[in-house]
Amino acid sequence: MNTIAFRAWHKKERKMYCISALHFNSDKKTFNKKPIATVELITDPVSLSTLKAVDAREVVLIQYTGLKDRNGTKMYEGDIIEHEFFGRSQIYFQEGRAVFETGHK
């Protein structure tokens, strides 16, 4: 089974956050007044207890590819990796698979 996980890039703060939860607004009466979705960001990765809820439009969600590098670090879509044969490659999804695009500097 694939692990579904995300991290979030906060556009204004220009900072990457781990995500605790995604909440979607399904109330049709308040749909135009409330955010479509709220993202709970983990602001203290050490304690995992400090959360900040933000409108989903304030962040860019980045999906985990299901792959880890040789150090065990999770690889997310958009990450740039260095490969001994292919050089720098960017990771992205295509047809449900992680793909490595070469030629990035």
Secondary structure, DSSP 8 states (H G I E B T S, - for coil): -----EEEEETTTTEEEEEEEEEE---TTSTTTS-SEEEEEES-TTTS--EEEEEGGGEEEEEEEEEE-TTS-EEETT-EEEETTTEEEEEEEETTEEEEEE---
